[in-house]
Amino acid sequence: MTAEFALVLPAAAIVLVMGLALVQLGAVQVRLTDAAADAARLVGRGESADARVAAAHPGATMSVAHRGGLVCVTVSAEVSTGSGPAFPFTGTGCALDDTQAPAP
């Protein structure tokens, strides 16, 4: 093994681990956004969305806002990659609010 290889190997390992951590954080963002869209549709139909939000990420919280004929749900979670710092992530989704539709 050459000295150059001995210097490059740890750096390559660090870059690989950091890349995997970023992919993991990106996947969490996608899961939270997907859960928010699903939750907005459920709340818009008058159903409970707590189980869908809880399945997205451990400790995820949900807030609901009614905006005109829409219901918007924001799902938030604190995410850390191992022993590193925790980063706040949010995902938002909106759907038609069928619970406030006028009766025919």
SULFEN-V575976 format. One record per residue. RES is the residue in one small letter. PSI is psi in whole degrees, -180 to 180 (999 if undefined). Layout:
BEGIN
res->RES psi->PSI
res->RES psi->PSI
END
This chain:
BEGIN
res->m psi->133
res->t psi->165
res->a psi->-36
res->e psi->-43
res->f psi->-39
res->a psi->-29
res->l psi->-34
res->v psi->-34
res->l psi->-49
res->p psi->-37
res->a psi->-41
res->a psi->-38
res->a psi->-41
res->i psi->-43
res->v psi->-41
res->l psi->-45
res->v psi->-41
res->m psi->-38
res->g psi->-42
res->l psi->-37
res->a psi->-40
res->l psi->-38
res->v psi->-40
res->q psi->-43
res->l psi->-38
res->g psi->-38
res->a psi->-38
res->v psi->-42
res->q psi->-43
res->v psi->-43
res->r psi->-41
res->l psi->-41
res->t psi->-41
res->d psi->-41
res->a psi->-37
res->a psi->-41
res->a psi->-45
res->d psi->-44
res->a psi->-39
res->a psi->-42
res->r psi->-42
res->l psi->-46
res->v psi->-36
res->g psi->-27
res->r psi->-3
res->g psi->15
res->e psi->166
res->s psi->140
res->a psi->11
res->d psi->-41
res->a psi->-39
res->r psi->-40
res->v psi->-41
res->a psi->-31
res->a psi->-20
res->a psi->-46
res->h psi->139
res->p psi->129
res->g psi->8
res->a psi->143
res->t psi->159
res->m psi->139
res->s psi->142
res->v psi->135
res->a psi->133
res->h psi->122
res->r psi->96
res->g psi->-122
res->g psi->13
res->l psi->153
res->v psi->127
res->c psi->133
res->v psi->133
res->t psi->125
res->v psi->128
res->s psi->149
res->a psi->149
res->e psi->127
res->v psi->132
res->s psi->154
res->t psi->89
res->g psi->-126
res->s psi->7
res->g psi->-177
res->p psi->158
res->a psi->137
res->f psi->138
res->p psi->133
res->f psi->143
res->t psi->151
res->g psi->139
res->t psi->140
res->g psi->145
res->c psi->151
res->a psi->166
res->l psi->141
res->d psi->95
res->d psi->-15
res->t psi->-20
res->q psi->12
res->a psi->142
res->p psi->143
res->a psi->140
res->p psi->999
END
